[in-house]
Amino acid sequence: MSASPRKTNMTLTDAEILAYLKQISRDELELQPEQVAKLDLHTPIVEGLQLDSLAQVILLTHIEEHYGFIFEPEDREQLQTIQTISNLVEVIRQRAQEGAP
């Protein structure tokens, strides 16, 4: 696990967030290198990251730890509407910029 990049008023780019999601996919979700290489912002999230319920928990936990925020219960509804990696990137960017505890 890499050190958290969380800083006050941090501006994250799509490329930075996507790179971290690829790292999680490779290291924690154990996707093969060729699967990780195919991931882009338009990839459907469940199919692309091969998310079952356990993988979803692993993914969210690593995102929270890395970016320094917690997905609150009210966030869960928003997370359930995520269709693509781009949607997840946007949620991460918003939550990280809010500086939520």
C-alpha positions as semicolon CSV with decimal commas, in nm:
position;residue;x (nm);y (nm);z (nm)
1;M;0,000;0,000;0,000
2;S;0,139;0,337;-0,096
3;A;0,143;0,638;0,130
4;S;-0,165;0,857;0,122
5;P;-0,142;1,156;-0,110
6;R;-0,406;1,340;0,093
7;K;-0,328;1,710;0,127
8;T;-0,547;2,009;0,193
9;N;-0,706;2,150;-0,125
10;M;-0,542;1,879;-0,333
11;T;-0,641;1,877;-0,699
12;L;-0,651;1,527;-0,843
13;T;-0,644;1,451;-1,213
14;D;-0,833;1,172;-1,383
15;A;-0,501;1,015;-1,480
16;E;-0,374;1,011;-1,119
17;I;-0,691;0,852;-0,988
18;L;-0,706;0,601;-1,274
19;A;-0,343;0,505;-1,208
20;Y;-0,427;0,438;-0,844
21;L;-0,735;0,234;-0,939
22;K;-0,514;0,029;-1,171
23;Q;-0,269;-0,026;-0,885
24;I;-0,549;-0,150;-0,658
25;S;-0,680;-0,371;-0,938
26;R;-0,339;-0,532;-0,984
27;D;-0,225;-0,551;-0,621
28;E;-0,546;-0,607;-0,426
29;L;-0,807;-0,734;-0,671
30;E;-0,544;-0,952;-0,840
31;L;-0,636;-0,870;-1,199
32;Q;-0,391;-0,988;-1,460
33;P;-0,160;-0,728;-1,622
34;E;-0,346;-0,752;-1,953
35;Q;-0,677;-0,689;-1,772
36;V;-0,533;-0,386;-1,590
37;A;-0,389;-0,249;-1,916
38;K;-0,739;-0,247;-2,071
39;L;-0,888;-0,032;-1,794
40;D;-0,977;0,322;-1,894
41;L;-1,231;0,584;-1,793
42;H;-1,500;0,428;-2,015
43;T;-1,465;0,077;-1,873
44;P;-1,781;-0,053;-1,703
45;I;-1,685;-0,068;-1,337
46;V;-1,827;-0,404;-1,227
47;E;-1,713;-0,595;-1,533
48;G;-1,382;-0,414;-1,574
49;L;-1,272;-0,450;-1,212
50;Q;-1,449;-0,785;-1,172
51;L;-1,625;-0,664;-0,860
52;D;-1,810;-0,908;-0,643
53;S;-1,924;-0,797;-0,297
54;L;-1,588;-0,873;-0,133
55;A;-1,394;-0,695;-0,408
56;Q;-1,620;-0,391;-0,366
57;V;-1,535;-0,373;0,005
58;I;-1,164;-0,411;-0,069
59;L;-1,178;-0,140;-0,335
60;L;-1,368;0,110;-0,120
61;T;-1,147;0,047;0,183
62;H;-0,830;0,113;-0,014
63;I;-0,978;0,427;-0,171
64;E;-1,077;0,560;0,172
65;E;-0,734;0,490;0,320
66;H;-0,543;0,630;0,023
67;Y;-0,743;0,951;-0,022
68;G;-0,818;1,016;0,345
69;F;-1,196;1,014;0,356
70;I;-1,474;0,776;0,456
71;F;-1,772;0,683;0,242
72;E;-2,067;0,764;0,465
73;P;-2,397;0,572;0,449
74;E;-2,552;0,847;0,234
75;D;-2,266;0,801;-0,013
76;R;-2,366;0,438;-0,066
77;E;-2,668;0,542;-0,275
78;Q;-2,444;0,749;-0,504
79;L;-2,195;0,463;-0,529
80;Q;-2,468;0,225;-0,644
81;T;-2,535;0,446;-0,949
82;I;-2,174;0,424;-1,068
83;Q;-2,158;0,263;-1,410
84;T;-1,806;0,336;-1,534
85;I;-1,461;0,397;-1,394
86;S;-1,509;0,762;-1,495
87;N;-1,806;0,785;-1,256
88;L;-1,594;0,645;-0,973
89;V;-1,309;0,885;-1,054
90;E;-1,551;1,178;-1,024
91;V;-1,681;1,060;-0,686
92;I;-1,325;1,017;-0,557
93;R;-1,227;1,363;-0,679
94;Q;-1,531;1,526;-0,517
95;R;-1,488;1,349;-0,184
96;A;-1,112;1,412;-0,166
97;Q;-1,157;1,782;-0,245
98;E;-1,427;1,816;0,019
99;G;-1,173;1,701;0,275
100;A;-1,433;1,487;0,447
101;P;-1,313;1,319;0,766
